[in-house]
Amino acid sequence: MSGPLALGKDATREWGGSSIVPLIRSIALVLLVVVILALDIHAETKRLYESEIVLPMDLYAHEGTLLQAGRFKLELRLEEGRHSLVFLRQEKVVATLFEQPSQATRPSTGESQVPLFGTLHLLPVGAWDENTRFKPGASDYFPKLPWRAMLRAYRSEDPADTAVKLVVSEKDSAEKLFNKNFKLYLKKPN
């Protein structure tokens, strides 16, 4: 076979001394790496739990994103080996909170914590249907729903402390609870 697509040892000579074979191999390798990375990034995000939440007041994420009071879809995800709490409105991500080290959200000795809202049960992704959506006046406790995780939010009694501690407690197969900690703020962080 001869011509520009010949890949034998004569290919270098046919292109005037420049070698197209290493260029084609390099391009193919780069494309392969891009495809592998794209698949790997997609595989890294796993939606674990979801719920709907009504925030009673405006809150801020760490980077300053405003979460206006009102209804959000809430998802607990596993992204790049760590948990994240994602707030969505109309299927668009408004804010993503990443899990904090346990000691960062633990109250200090003697610190009083005030609940910001009641316990919110998180259901496995896909367990929601029209019958389980939030309805005003509905019971806060749904004993027949397959919840494996719950969310609680606390703020300090100290007005100078603007942190809101979000604690997601997740049940393992032995029904033991494990906490994952996240933070929001009452005022825009500096």
BELNOR-V734444 format. One record per backbone hydrogen bond with DSSP energy under -0.5 kcal/mol. CO is the residue of the C=O (numbers start at 1). NH is the residue of the N-H. E is the energy in kcal/mol with one decimal. If there is no record, write none. Layout:
# BELNOR-V734444
CO&NH&E / CO&NH&E
This chain:
# BELNOR-V734444
3&6&-1.4 / 8&11&-1.7 / 10&14&-2.0 / 11&15&-0.9 / 12&15&-0.5 / 12&17&-1.8 / 13&16&-1.2 / 15&18&-1.3 / 18&20&-0.6 / 20&24&-2.6 / 21&25&-2.5 / 22&26&-2.3 / 23&27&-2.4 / 24&28&-2.4 / 25&29&-2.3 / 26&30&-2.4 / 27&31&-2.5 / 28&32&-2.1 / 29&33&-2.4 / 30&34&-2.4 / 31&35&-2.2 / 32&36&-2.4 / 33&37&-2.7 / 34&38&-2.3 / 35&39&-2.2 / 36&40&-2.5 / 37&41&-2.6 / 38&42&-1.9 / 39&43&-2.1 / 40&44&-1.1 / 41&44&-0.5 / 41&45&-0.7 / 42&45&-0.7 / 44&46&-0.6 / 46&48&-0.5 / 46&78&-2.6 / 48&125&-1.7 / 49&76&-2.3 / 50&123&-2.4 / 51&74&-3.0 / 53&55&-0.6 / 53&72&-2.8 / 55&70&-1.4 / 59&67&-3.6 / 60&185&-2.0 / 61&64&-2.0 / 65&61&-2.5 / 66&68&-0.7 / 67&59&-2.3 / 70&55&-2.9 / 72&53&-2.7 / 73&88&-2.9 / 74&51&-2.0 / 75&77&-0.6 / 75&86&-3.1 / 76&48&-2.9 / 76&49&-1.5 / 77&79&-0.6 / 77&84&-2.5 / 78&46&-2.1 / 79&82&-2.2 / 82&79&-3.1 / 83&99&-2.5 / 84&77&-3.0 / 84&86&-0.6 / 85&97&-2.9 / 86&75&-2.2 / 86&88&-0.5 / 87&94&-3.2 / 87&95&-1.4 / 88&73&-2.7 / 89&92&-2.1 / 92&89&-2.3 / 95&87&-2.7 / 97&85&-2.8 / 100&181&-0.6 / 101&104&-1.5 / 101&105&-0.7 / 102&105&-1.1 / 102&106&-0.7 / 108&111&-2.2 / 112&157&-1.3 / 114&155&-2.5 / 117&153&-0.6 / 119&121&-0.5 / 120&151&-3.1 / 122&148&-1.2 / 122&149&-1.2 / 123&50&-2.5 / 124&127&-2.3 / 129&132&-1.5 / 129&133&-0.6 / 135&138&-2.4 / 140&142&-0.5 / 141&143&-0.6 / 142&145&-1.3 / 145&147&-1.9 / 146&124&-0.6 / 148&171&-3.6 / 149&122&-3.5 / 150&169&-2.6 / 151&120&-2.6 / 152&167&-3.1 / 153&116&-2.8 / 153&117&-0.6 / 154&165&-3.0 / 155&114&-3.6 / 157&159&-0.6 / 158&161&-1.5 / 160&162&-0.8 / 162&186&-3.0 / 163&156&-0.7 / 163&165&-0.5 / 164&166&-0.6 / 164&184&-2.3 / 165&154&-2.4 / 165&167&-0.5 / 166&168&-0.5 / 166&182&-2.7 / 167&152&-2.0 / 167&169&-0.6 / 168&170&-0.5 / 168&180&-2.4 / 169&150&-2.2 / 170&178&-2.3 / 172&175&-2.1 / 176&172&-2.2 / 178&170&-2.9 / 180&168&-3.1 / 181&100&-3.6 / 182&166&-2.7 / 184&164&-3.2 / 185&60&-2.7
